[in-house]
Amino acid sequence: MSASLTLNGSIGDWRTSLATSYSRNWADNLLETGIDVERIQQLVDAADPGLNPYGLWDDSLLLANRNRTRGENLSARLNVRKNIVELPAGPLAWSLAANASRNRTRTRQNDSGSEPASVNDSARNQLNGQMSISLPISARDGAEIGPLGDLTLDLSIRGQAMTNTRAQTQFGGDVTWSPIPILRLRGSLEYAETAPSFDQLDAPVVTTVNRIFDYTRQEIAEPVWITGGNPDLGRGSRQSLDLNALIRPFDDQTLSLKIGYRKRVAKGGVASFPELTPVIEAAFPERVTRDAQGRLVAVDARAINIAHDTDSALTTGIALRLGQGRRSTPDADPLQFSLSVNHRWQLKSELLTRPGVPPIDQLSNGGQSRHSVSAQTTVGKDGIGASLNGNWSSATRIRSGDDSFLSKPPVMLNLSIFVEPDRLSDELHDGALIDGFKISLDVRNVFNSYRRVTLGDGSIPPGYSRDEIDPLGRTVRLTLRKKF
């Protein structure tokens, strides 16, 4: 349940926005661990009329972990912006954003209906503030500055304070430069102190049964999966560098070429628990519980602190648009066509879970693809159109002892076609039945592909057959919609 209110307007020369929101949530979780045989026998011996051995049994007769959580969040955000002074290249703009929030959670937990419940109340207040300045250094029309083209510098500083944690800061800057109309260059550098969020610290602990593949025993396992808040999480820092170039040879959006480089270095930061590969289990043995036979029993999958995480990637893309705004006559409806292709080349992804253990190269032994490609094309005109989108990633490998698991992601292709008959011809507008009518055809997974996983000898491990990975396969959906 939630509610929100937003107000926008001007106060003098200040452009102002105020937003408030309130949300409330609740959840009940029951994980059965067995049956209270002793109590059931007592009821049977006493011929209790409330017990029907052949009917449905009440939850109170189960041995189970029961969790009940209630939470609420109240927040308010204020944004103000003003042009401080008019410079030869444009206005010097100053903006301020402030956000205050209060989160409260109450969790009640007990192991069985007869055991006393443990109650945990937590409340945290958080205050964020950010100030930024946009400084235009040069403009193509500003002869006083010189022939530098368009050059703008943006600087920002941010602070955050949370209950029971010391304040953290973040600052950065970026430069945008367009020396000629068809080229735009941008570089940004940022440093931020990081701290776990309210949910990562105090979210209710939830236990479920999760079906996963156990690489160690090469079998399907159904361990107890523990998620929720981890109050032992610590702070960290993050540095990032972004360099981007955009080229539009025709000085419009007909053709766009872009290339970018990104590097992230995080120290002591918070991360979601990764996929339970052998190297992750070796790094976090206290998070994994196995029985005497080595079968997977439970996994604590709450968020973790990472000692060092380095990530760098190169991205390229091309976008083509034809028929945009090129009408020979006012009544003409030109054919619209667009095509975009993007490629991501993961240069490095290295994870150091804790000091004293070897770093994990996630590209060679972490199930992460080095290359990924996405593409989308659309074509159509008023009343009829089609789109085709797809994606592909390179193969990944996970090693477990002397064996290895090779995963080959498929080429996933999706097709969508729509027709609006009343927009195809002016003569069809007179028909009341056809007016506002739309026919859509969607085909998902056109090639009926699925992710193929094999062992080193070419065999398929348990749980990775076609029907287990993607039992649905290709789907076709026809939609008829009428507006009245």
C-alpha positions in Angstrom: 0.0 0.0 0.0 1.4 3.4 -0.9 0.5 7.0 -1.6 2.5 9.9 -3.0 2.1 13.7 -3.7 4.2 15.9 -6.0 4.2 19.7 -6.3 6.0 21.6 -9.1 6.3 25.3 -9.6 8.4 28.5 -9.3 9.3 30.5 -6.3 10.7 33.7 -7.5 13.6 32.7 -9.9 13.8 29.2 -8.4 12.3 26.2 -10.2 11.1 24.0 -7.4 9.8 20.5 -7.0 8.5 18.8 -3.8 7.6 15.1 -3.7 6.4 13.1 -0.7 5.5 9.4 -0.4 4.4 6.9 2.2 4.3 3.1 1.8 3.4 0.3 4.1 4.0 -3.4 3.6 3.5 -6.7 5.4 4.5 -10.3 4.8 3.9 -13.6 6.5 6.3 -16.5 5.8 6.0 -20.1 6.9 8.6 -22.7 6.1 7.5 -26.3 7.1 10.2 -28.4 8.8 8.0 -31.4 9.8 4.9 -32.5 11.7 4.3 -32.3 15.4 3.7 -36.0 15.8 3.6 -36.0 19.6 0.8 -33.4 19.7 -1.2 -35.1 17.0 -1.0 -38.4 18.9 -2.3 -36.7 22.0 -5.3 -35.3 20.1 -6.0 -38.7 18.6 -5.8 -40.4 22.0 -8.1 -37.8 23.4 -10.6 -38.3 20.5 -10.5 -34.5 20.0 -13.4 -33.6 17.7 -11.4 -30.7 16.2 -9.0 -33.2 14.6 -9.9 -35.0 11.4 -7.0 -37.4 10.6 -8.3 -37.7 7.0 -9.0 -34.0 6.4 -7.0 -30.8 6.2 -4.8 -30.2 9.2 -4.3 -26.8 10.8 -1.0 -25.0 10.5 -0.5 -25.2 14.3 0.1 -28.9 13.9 3.2 -28.2 11.8 6.8 -27.8 12.9 7.8 -24.7 11.0 9.6 -21.4 11.1 7.1 -18.6 11.1 8.0 -15.0 10.3 5.7 -12.0 10.3 7.0 -8.7 9.1 5.5 -5.2 9.1 7.3 -2.2 7.6 6.7 1.4 6.6 8.5 4.1 4.8 8.0 7.8 4.8 10.1 10.1 2.5 10.2 13.6 1.1 12.3 15.1 -1.7 13.0 18.7 -2.6 14.7 19.9 -5.8 15.5 23.6 -6.5 17.3 25.1 -9.5 18.3 28.6 -10.5 20.5 30.4 -13.1 22.9 32.4 -11.0 24.6 34.6 -13.6 24.5 34.9 -17.4 28.0 34.1 -18.9 29.0 34.7 -22.5 28.7 30.9 -23.2 25.3 30.6 -21.3 23.9 30.7 -17.8 25.7 29.4 -14.7 23.2 27.0 -13.2 23.1 25.9 -9.5 20.8 23.2 -8.2 20.2 21.6 -4.9 18.4 18.3 -4.0 17.6 17.1 -0.5 15.9 13.8 0.4 14.8 12.7 3.9 13.3 9.3 4.7 12.4 7.1 7.7 12.1 3.3 7.5 10.7 1.2 10.3 10.5 -2.6 10.4 9.0 -5.0 13.0 9.8 -8.7 12.7 8.2 -11.5 14.7 9.9 -14.9 14.5 9.4 -18.3 16.1 10.4 -21.8 15.4 7.1 -23.5 16.3 3.6 -22.6 17.5 4.5 -23.4 21.1 7.9 -21.6 21.3 8.0 -18.0 22.5 8.4 -15.6 19.6 11.4 -13.3 19.2 10.5 -9.7 18.2 12.9 -7.3 16.5 12.2 -3.6 16.0 14.4 -1.5 13.8 14.1 2.1 12.6 16.5 4.2 10.6 16.5 7.8 9.4 18.3 8.8 6.3 19.2 12.2 4.9 20.7 12.9 1.5 21.8 16.2 0.0 23.3 17.0 -3.3 24.6 20.3 -4.8 25.7 20.7 -8.4 27.0 23.5 -10.7 26.8 23.6 -14.5 29.4 25.9 -15.9 29.4 26.7 -19.7 32.9 27.5 -20.7 32.5 28.0 -24.4 29.6 28.0 -26.9 29.8 27.8 -30.6 27.9 31.1 -30.8 30.0 32.8 -28.2 32.7 34.6 -30.2 34.1 36.2 -27.0 35.3 32.8 -25.7 37.2 31.5 -28.7 36.7 28.7 -31.3 36.5 25.8 -28.8 33.0 24.8 -29.8 30.5 23.8 -27.0 32.3 23.1 -23.8 30.6 22.6 -20.4 31.9 21.5 -17.0 29.6 20.0 -14.4 30.6 19.5 -10.8 28.6 17.8 -8.0 29.0 16.9 -4.3 26.7 14.7 -2.3 26.4 13.7 1.3 24.4 11.1 3.1 23.8 10.4 6.8 22.0 7.4 8.2 21.1 6.4 11.8 24.0 4.5 13.5 26.4 5.2 10.6 28.8 8.0 10.0 28.2 10.4 7.1 29.5 9.5 3.6 30.4 11.7 0.8 30.4 11.5 -3.0 31.9 14.0 -5.5 32.5 14.0 -9.2 32.7 16.0 -12.3 32.2 15.6 -16.0 33.2 17.5 -19.1 31.1 17.6 -22.3 32.8 19.0 -25.4 31.5 19.3 -29.0 34.4 20.8 -31.0 32.3 20.4 -34.2 28.6 19.9 -34.7 28.9 16.2 -35.7 31.1 15.1 -32.7 30.4 15.1 -29.0 32.9 13.9 -26.4 32.2 13.3 -22.7 34.3 12.2 -19.8 33.3 11.8 -16.1 35.2 10.9 -13.0 33.5 10.1 -9.6 34.5 9.0 -6.2 31.9 7.8 -3.6 31.9 6.4 -0.2 29.4 3.6 0.0 27.3 2.2 2.8 24.6 -0.6 2.8 21.0 0.5 2.4 18.2 0.1 4.9 17.0 -3.1 3.2 20.4 -4.6 3.0 20.8 -4.1 6.7 17.4 -4.5 8.2 15.1 -6.2 5.7 13.3 -9.2 7.2 15.0 -12.5 7.0 13.1 -14.8 4.7 13.7 -18.6 4.3 12.5 -20.4 1.2 13.3 -23.5 -0.7 15.3 -22.8 -3.9 16.0 -25.2 -6.7 19.6 -24.8 -7.9 22.4 -26.8 -9.5 25.1 -28.0 -7.2 28.3 -27.8 -9.1 30.2 -29.8 -6.4 28.0 -32.9 -6.6 26.8 -32.2 -10.2 23.2 -32.6 -9.2 20.0 -30.6 -8.6 19.6 -29.5 -5.0 16.8 -27.8 -3.1 18.4 -26.1 -0.1 16.9 -23.7 2.3 17.6 -20.3 0.8 18.1 -17.4 3.3 17.6 -13.8 2.1 17.0 -10.5 3.9 19.0 -8.0 5.9 22.5 -8.5 7.1 23.4 -6.1 10.0 27.1 -7.0 9.9 27.6 -5.3 6.5 30.3 -2.7 6.5 31.1 0.4 4.4 33.3 0.8 1.3 34.2 3.1 -1.5 33.8 3.3 -5.3 35.8 5.0 -8.1 34.5 5.2 -11.6 35.7 6.6 -15.0 33.6 7.0 -18.1 34.7 8.1 -21.5 32.2 8.4 -24.4 32.2 9.7 -28.0 29.2 10.2 -30.2 29.4 10.9 -33.9 26.5 12.0 -36.1 27.9 12.5 -39.6 24.8 14.1 -41.0 24.3 16.6 -38.1 21.0 15.0 -37.2 19.7 11.7 -35.9 19.8 9.8 -39.2 23.0 8.0 -38.3 24.7 7.8 -34.9 27.9 6.1 -34.0 29.1 5.8 -30.4 31.9 4.3 -28.5 32.5 4.2 -24.7 34.9 3.0 -22.1 33.9 2.4 -18.5 35.9 1.3 -15.4 34.7 0.7 -11.9 36.8 -0.1 -8.8 35.0 -0.9 -5.6 36.7 -1.5 -2.3 34.8 -3.0 0.7 31.5 -2.5 -1.1 28.2 -4.3 -0.7 27.2 -6.8 -3.3 24.4 -9.4 -3.8 25.5 -13.0 -3.1 26.8 -14.4 -6.4 25.9 -17.6 -8.0 27.0 -20.5 -5.9 29.9 -21.7 -8.0 32.8 -23.8 -6.4 35.0 -20.7 -6.1 32.3 -18.7 -4.4 31.6 -21.6 -2.0 35.4 -21.8 -1.2 35.4 -18.1 -0.5 32.4 -18.1 1.8 32.3 -21.6 3.4 30.4 -20.2 6.4 27.5 -19.4 4.1 27.0 -23.0 2.9 25.7 -25.9 4.9 26.0 -29.5 3.8 25.0 -32.8 5.5 27.2 -35.7 6.3 26.9 -37.0 2.7 27.9 -33.6 1.3 24.4 -32.8 0.0 23.5 -29.1 0.0 21.2 -28.2 2.9 21.1 -24.4 3.3 22.7 -21.3 1.7 22.8 -17.9 3.4 22.3 -15.7 0.3 22.1 -12.4 2.1 24.3 -9.5 0.8 28.0 -9.6 1.3 31.0 -7.3 1.6 33.6 -7.5 -1.2 37.2 -6.7 -0.5 37.9 -5.5 -4.1 35.9 -5.6 -7.3 37.3 -4.3 -10.6 35.2 -4.1 -13.7 36.0 -2.5 -17.1 34.2 -2.7 -20.4 34.2 -1.2 -23.9 30.9 -0.5 -25.6 30.1 0.4 -29.2 26.9 1.1 -31.0 25.3 2.2 -34.2 21.8 3.6 -34.8 20.1 4.4 -38.1 16.8 6.2 -38.5 15.1 6.9 -41.8 11.9 8.7 -42.7 11.9 10.9 -39.6 10.1 14.1 -40.5 10.7 13.9 -44.3 7.2 14.4 -45.6 6.9 15.5 -49.2 3.4 16.9 -48.6 1.5 17.7 -45.5 -0.7 14.6 -45.9 2.2 12.3 -46.7 2.9 9.4 -44.2 6.5 8.3 -44.9 7.7 4.9 -44.1 9.6 4.9 -40.7 12.6 2.7 -40.3 15.1 2.4 -37.4 18.0 0.0 -36.7 20.2 -0.1 -33.6 23.1 -2.6 -32.8 25.1 -2.4 -29.6 28.1 -4.5 -28.5 29.6 -4.8 -25.1 33.1 -6.2 -24.7 33.9 -7.0 -21.0 37.6 -6.3 -20.7 38.0 -7.3 -17.0 35.8 -8.5 -14.2 37.9 -9.5 -11.2 36.5 -10.2 -7.7 38.5 -10.4 -4.5 36.2 -11.7 -1.9 38.5 -11.2 1.1 42.2 -10.6 1.8 44.4 -13.6 1.7 42.5 -15.6 -1.0 43.2 -15.6 -4.7 41.0 -13.2 -6.8 38.3 -14.6 -9.0 38.4 -14.0 -12.7 34.7 -14.0 -13.5 35.3 -14.1 -17.2 37.3 -17.3 -17.2 35.7 -19.1 -14.2 32.7 -17.1 -13.0 30.0 -17.7 -15.6 30.2 -14.2 -17.0 30.2 -13.6 -20.8 33.0 -11.5 -22.4 30.9 -10.4 -25.4 27.3 -9.5 -25.7 25.3 -8.1 -28.6 21.8 -6.6 -28.7 19.9 -5.4 -31.8 16.6 -3.9 -32.6 14.9 -2.9 -35.8 11.4 -1.3 -36.4 9.6 -0.5 -39.6 6.1 0.9 -40.2 3.9 3.8 -41.0 0.6 5.0 -39.7 -1.6 2.0 -38.9 0.9 -0.8 -39.4 4.3 -1.7 -38.1 6.7 -4.5 -37.0 9.7 -4.8 -34.7 12.4 -7.4 -34.3 14.8 -7.5 -31.4 17.4 -10.0 -30.3 20.4 -10.5 -28.1 23.4 -12.9 -27.9 26.2 -13.5 -25.4 29.4 -15.4 -25.7 29.9 -18.8 -24.0 30.9 -19.0 -20.4 32.8 -21.5 -18.3 32.7 -22.6 -14.7 35.3 -25.1 -13.4 34.7 -27.6 -10.6 37.6 -29.8 -9.7 38.8 -31.6 -12.8 35.6 -30.9 -14.7 34.2 -27.8 -16.3 30.7 -26.6 -17.3 30.4 -24.9 -20.6 27.3 -22.7 -21.1 26.4 -21.4 -24.6 23.7 -18.8 -24.5 21.3 -18.8 -27.5 20.4 -16.2 -30.0 17.1 -14.9 -28.7 14.9 -13.3 -31.3 11.5 -11.7 -30.7 9.1 -10.5 -33.4 6.1 -8.2 -33.0 3.6 -7.0 -35.6 0.6 -4.8 -35.2 -2.2 -3.5 -37.4 -4.7 -0.7 -36.7 -7.2 -1.0 -39.6 -9.0 2.3 -39.0 -5.7 4.2 -39.6 -4.8 2.5 -42.9 -7.4 4.4 -44.8 -9.7 7.4 -44.1 -12.6 5.5 -45.5 -12.5 3.0 -42.6 -13.1 5.7 -40.0 -16.8 5.5 -40.7 -17.1 2.0 -39.4 -18.0 2.0 -35.7 -16.8 -1.6 -35.2 -13.3 -1.1 -36.8 -12.7 2.3 -35.2 -10.1 2.0 -32.3 -9.4 -1.7 -33.2 -5.9 -3.1 -33.0 -4.5 -6.5 -33.9 -1.1 -7.6 -32.5 0.9 -10.7 -33.1 3.9 -11.4 -30.9 6.3 -14.3 -31.3 8.8 -14.8 -28.5 11.9 -16.9 -29.0 11.5 -17.2 -32.8 14.3 -19.8 -33.1 13.0 -21.9 -30.2 16.4 -21.5 -28.6 17.7 -22.3 -25.1 20.9 -22.1 -23.1 22.9 -25.2 -23.7 25.1 -26.5 -20.9 27.5 -29.4 -21.3 30.3 -31.0 -19.3 33.9 -31.4 -20.5 33.0 -34.7 -22.2 30.0 -33.2 -24.0 27.3 -34.8 -21.7 24.4 -32.7 -20.3 24.5 -32.4 -16.5 21.3 -33.0 -14.5 18.8 -30.2 -14.6 20.0 -28.7 -17.9 17.9 -30.6 -20.4 15.8 -28.7 -22.9 12.6 -29.0 -21.0 14.2 -28.2 -17.6 15.9 -25.0 -18.8 13.1 -23.6 -20.9 10.0 -25.8 -20.9 7.9 -23.1 -22.8 10.2 -22.5 -25.7 8.7 -20.5 -28.6 5.4 -18.7 -27.8 2.9 -17.1 -30.2 0.4 -14.6 -28.8 -2.5 -13.0 -30.8 -4.1 -9.9 -29.2 -7.3 -8.2 -30.3 -8.0 -4.9 -28.6 -10.9 -2.5 -29.1 -11.2 1.0 -27.7 -14.7 2.3 -27.0 
